[in-house]
Amino acid sequence: MTQGRQHGAAILSAMLTVAMVAVLASAMMWQVWRSYEVEAAQRTRIQSAWILSGALDWARLILREDAREGGADALSEPWAVPLAPARLSDFLAAERGQTLVGDDNDPSQEAFLAGAIEDQQARLNVRNLIEGDQISEVALQTWGRLFAQLNLPQSELTRLSRALLAASATTPMRPGERRPLWPHTPNDLLWLGLSPASLASLKPWITVLPERTPVNLNTASALVLVAAVQGLDMAQAEDLVRTRSKKRFNVLSDVSQQLGDADIALDAKWHGVSSRFFEVAGQLKVGQALVQERSLIQRDGLQVRALHRHRESLTLLPQPEGETALSIPADLQ
């Protein structure tokens, strides 16, 4: 009887030992896996940052070369052609079969790059609403036409312009006085009186730039043209878009001649055919990780500099075989 109990205790002790070893081994394996995942994520993040920085430098070079050639800025120029999703290993130099990002032997780690350059002066600039220490009546009418085209409440435009005026005030604040912050991106307009629904409708057509800018009539959409040019109807705007697709407007008088309407007056203060501000959008996908970056670029002659950059990382859901899960934003195509 005693010998049986001793035998059972030995078996139980062995089972407990095996279970403990299994638990410790699992914990060690989890720690190794976690360390590998952290290292891989860190490596992907660093490599993505370098590649997107390189893409930004390439975009700056394209804009600099465009400035060297001079003339008007139009959608028929090389800078306006978006980069469709492309596999990096197809055009990056390989080192003994190893690409800069990803591994040819592991399709799940292939890297795809996409990007585009958009003319920010093809949009209505929020900064134009304020002129000195007052609201610009001309800009307010321009924005009013945009609100009307989008069926948005004019009361929100009134609230927005007054909030912008308060945010731009340079006089010392009185005790207890509060002023809104000046916006830096369209999303910031939410705290200046716009509703989320109105902002969603406006975002494809507006921008926030550091200084007042004219609308580039070579790149603006028909909707923005109707808003920017007083007296212009949608049919005339669409005709301008069709005409410039064949031949760009080199000077402002070319637009006036094309319109042939003496009642429509163009002003170089509010209208132009060239641009100084652009946004560079880049997307890099490695496996199920997606890194997106947007950079605001200012070009003055041959000097092209980035004013600010915004980067965000996302995790993608598994895609069907053959899908890259990478696309260029619709507003940049």
C-alpha positions in Angstrom: 0.0 0.0 0.0 2.8 2.4 1.0 4.8 1.5 -2.1 1.7 2.3 -4.3 1.3 5.7 -2.7 5.0 6.4 -3.3 4.6 5.4 -6.9 1.6 7.7 -7.4 3.4 10.6 -5.7 6.4 10.1 -8.0 4.1 10.2 -11.1 2.3 13.3 -9.8 5.6 15.0 -9.1 6.9 14.2 -12.6 3.7 15.6 -14.1 4.0 18.8 -12.2 7.6 19.1 -13.2 6.7 18.6 -16.9 3.9 21.1 -16.6 6.2 23.7 -15.0 8.8 23.2 -17.7 6.2 23.6 -20.4 4.9 26.8 -18.8 8.5 28.2 -18.5 9.3 27.2 -22.1 6.1 28.8 -23.3 6.9 32.0 -21.5 10.4 32.0 -22.9 9.0 31.4 -26.4 6.6 34.3 -26.0 9.4 36.6 -24.8 11.5 35.7 -27.9 8.5 36.2 -30.2 7.6 39.5 -28.6 11.2 40.7 -28.9 11.3 39.7 -32.6 8.0 41.5 -33.3 9.2 44.7 -31.5 12.5 44.6 -33.4 10.7 44.0 -36.7 8.2 46.8 -36.0 11.1 49.2 -35.1 13.0 48.2 -38.2 10.0 48.7 -40.4 9.3 52.1 -38.8 12.8 53.4 -39.3 13.1 52.1 -42.9 9.6 53.6 -43.7 10.7 57.0 -42.4 13.9 56.9 -44.5 12.0 55.9 -47.6 9.2 58.5 -47.2 11.9 61.1 -46.5 13.5 60.1 -49.8 10.2 60.3 -51.6 9.7 63.8 -50.2 13.2 64.8 -51.4 12.3 63.4 -54.8 9.1 65.4 -54.9 11.0 68.6 -54.0 13.5 67.9 -56.8 10.6 67.5 -59.3 9.1 70.9 -58.1 12.5 72.6 -58.3 13.1 71.4 -61.8 9.6 72.6 -62.7 10.5 76.0 -61.3 13.7 76.0 -63.3 11.7 75.7 -66.5 9.5 78.6 -65.4 6.0 79.4 -66.7 2.6 78.6 -65.4 1.7 75.5 -63.3 -0.8 73.1 -64.8 -2.1 69.6 -64.3 -0.3 68.5 -67.6 3.1 68.9 -66.0 5.2 66.0 -64.6 4.7 67.0 -60.9 0.9 66.4 -61.3 1.3 62.8 -62.3 0.7 60.5 -59.3 2.8 57.5 -58.5 0.6 54.4 -58.6 1.3 51.7 -56.0 4.7 50.2 -57.0 6.7 47.4 -55.5 10.0 48.9 -54.2 12.1 45.9 -55.2 11.1 46.5 -58.8 13.0 49.8 -59.1 15.3 49.9 -56.0 18.8 48.5 -56.3 19.2 45.1 -54.6 22.1 43.9 -52.7 22.7 40.2 -53.4 19.0 39.5 -53.6 18.0 41.5 -50.6 15.8 44.6 -51.0 15.9 47.7 -48.8 12.5 46.8 -47.2 10.8 43.4 -47.3 12.1 40.1 -48.5 11.5 38.6 -52.0 11.2 35.2 -50.3 8.3 36.4 -48.1 5.5 38.0 -50.1 3.8 39.1 -46.9 6.7 41.5 -46.3 6.8 43.1 -49.8 7.0 46.9 -49.7 4.8 49.1 -51.9 5.1 52.9 -52.4 2.5 55.3 -53.7 2.4 59.1 -53.7 1.2 62.3 -55.3 1.8 66.0 -55.4 -1.3 68.3 -55.2 -1.4 72.0 -55.8 -2.8 73.7 -52.7 -3.6 76.8 -54.6 -6.2 74.8 -56.5 -8.2 75.3 -53.3 -9.8 78.2 -51.4 -7.4 79.3 -48.7 -8.8 79.9 -45.2 -6.2 82.6 -44.7 -7.8 84.8 -47.4 -10.8 85.4 -45.2 -8.8 87.8 -43.0 -7.2 90.9 -44.4 -5.3 92.9 -41.9 -7.6 93.4 -38.9 -10.9 92.8 -40.7 -12.8 90.2 -42.6 -12.2 90.4 -46.4 -15.5 91.1 -48.1 -14.3 89.6 -51.4 -13.1 86.4 -49.8 -16.3 86.2 -47.8 -18.3 86.4 -51.0 -16.0 83.7 -52.6 -16.6 81.4 -49.7 -20.3 82.2 -49.7 -20.5 80.9 -53.3 -18.7 77.7 -52.3 -21.1 77.2 -49.3 -24.0 77.7 -51.7 -22.7 75.2 -54.2 -22.3 72.6 -51.4 -25.7 73.5 -49.8 -24.1 74.4 -46.5 -25.6 76.9 -44.0 -24.3 80.4 -44.4 -24.5 80.9 -40.7 -21.6 78.6 -40.2 -19.5 80.7 -42.6 -20.4 83.8 -40.6 -19.4 82.0 -37.4 -16.2 80.8 -38.9 -15.1 84.2 -40.3 -15.8 85.9 -36.9 -13.8 83.2 -35.1 -10.9 83.6 -37.5 -10.9 87.4 -37.0 -10.7 86.8 -33.2 -7.9 84.3 -33.6 -5.9 86.7 -35.8 -6.1 89.6 -33.4 -2.8 91.0 -32.3 -3.9 93.4 -29.6 -3.2 92.3 -26.0 -5.9 90.2 -24.4 -7.9 91.8 -21.6 -8.3 90.0 -18.3 -10.6 87.1 -18.6 -10.7 87.3 -22.5 -10.3 84.1 -24.5 -9.4 83.8 -28.1 -9.5 80.8 -30.3 -6.2 79.4 -31.7 -5.4 80.0 -35.4 -6.0 76.8 -37.4 -3.1 75.0 -39.1 -5.1 72.3 -40.9 -8.7 72.0 -42.1 -9.5 69.7 -39.2 -8.8 72.6 -36.9 -11.8 74.5 -38.3 -14.1 72.3 -36.0 -13.3 74.6 -33.1 -14.0 77.7 -35.1 -17.7 77.0 -35.8 -17.8 74.4 -38.5 -19.9 71.2 -38.0 -18.3 67.8 -38.7 -20.7 67.4 -41.7 -19.8 70.7 -43.2 -16.1 70.1 -42.7 -16.4 66.8 -44.5 -18.1 68.5 -47.5 -15.5 71.3 -47.6 -12.2 69.4 -47.1 -11.7 68.5 -50.8 -12.0 72.2 -51.8 -10.2 74.2 -49.0 -6.8 74.5 -47.5 -5.0 76.4 -44.7 -1.8 78.1 -45.9 0.5 80.4 -43.9 -0.2 83.5 -46.1 -2.9 84.8 -48.5 -2.8 83.2 -51.9 -4.6 83.5 -55.3 -6.4 80.5 -56.8 -4.5 78.8 -59.6 -7.0 78.8 -62.5 -4.9 76.1 -64.3 -5.4 73.5 -61.5 -8.6 74.4 -59.6 -11.7 72.2 -60.0 -14.8 73.5 -61.7 -16.5 73.9 -58.3 -13.6 76.0 -57.0 -13.6 78.1 -60.2 -17.3 78.9 -59.8 -16.6 80.0 -56.2 -13.4 81.9 -57.0 -14.6 83.9 -60.0 -17.6 86.1 -59.5 -20.1 85.7 -62.3 -18.8 82.4 -63.6 -21.3 79.6 -63.9 -20.7 75.9 -63.9 -20.9 75.5 -67.7 -18.2 78.2 -68.2 -16.1 76.6 -65.5 -16.3 73.2 -67.0 -15.4 74.7 -70.4 -12.3 76.3 -68.8 -11.3 72.9 -67.4 -11.7 71.2 -70.9 -9.7 74.0 -72.6 -6.8 74.0 -70.2 -6.5 70.2 -70.4 -5.4 70.7 -74.0 -3.3 73.9 -73.5 -2.6 75.5 -70.2 -3.2 79.2 -69.5 0.2 80.9 -69.5 -1.0 84.3 -68.3 -4.2 85.6 -66.7 -5.3 87.4 -69.8 -5.5 84.0 -71.6 -8.3 83.0 -69.2 -10.1 86.3 -69.8 -9.8 85.8 -73.6 -11.1 82.2 -73.3 -14.1 83.4 -71.2 -14.9 86.2 -73.7 -17.2 87.8 -71.1 -16.6 91.4 -70.3 -18.8 91.1 -67.1 -16.3 88.6 -65.6 -13.3 90.4 -64.2 -10.2 88.6 -63.1 -7.9 90.1 -60.4 -4.3 89.0 -59.9 -4.8 89.5 -56.2 -7.3 86.6 -56.2 -6.6 84.7 -59.4 -3.4 83.3 -61.0 -1.9 80.7 -63.3 1.0 79.5 -61.1 1.5 78.2 -57.6 3.9 78.3 -54.6 2.3 75.9 -52.2 2.0 72.1 -52.7 1.2 69.1 -50.6 3.2 65.9 -51.0 1.3 62.7 -50.0 3.2 59.4 -49.6 2.1 55.9 -48.6 4.3 53.0 -47.8 2.9 49.5 -47.1 5.1 46.8 -45.7 3.2 43.6 -44.9 0.1 44.6 -43.0 1.7 47.9 -41.8 0.8 51.1 -43.7 2.6 54.4 -43.1 1.1 57.6 -44.6 2.8 61.0 -44.6 1.6 64.4 -45.8 4.0 67.4 -46.2 3.2 71.0 -47.0 5.8 72.4 -49.4 6.5 76.0 -50.2 8.4 76.9 -53.4 10.0 80.3 -53.9 12.0 80.3 -57.1 14.4 77.3 -56.8 14.1 77.2 -53.0 11.7 74.3 -52.1 11.2 73.6 -48.4 8.9 71.6 -46.3 6.9 73.7 -43.8 5.5 70.8 -41.8 5.0 67.0 -42.1 2.4 64.7 -40.6 2.9 61.0 -40.4 0.6 58.2 -39.2 0.8 54.4 -39.0 -2.0 52.0 -39.6 -2.5 48.3 -39.4 -4.3 46.8 -42.4 -6.7 43.9 -42.4 -5.6 40.8 -44.4 -6.4 41.3 -48.1 -7.2 38.8 -50.8 -4.3 37.3 -52.7 -3.0 39.8 -55.3 -4.3 42.9 -53.5 -1.8 45.5 -52.2 -4.3 47.3 -49.9 -2.6 50.6 -51.0 -4.2 53.3 -53.0 -3.8 57.0 -53.6 -6.3 59.2 -51.8 -9.1 60.2 -54.2 -8.5 63.9 -53.7 -5.0 63.5 -54.9 -5.6 61.6 -58.1 
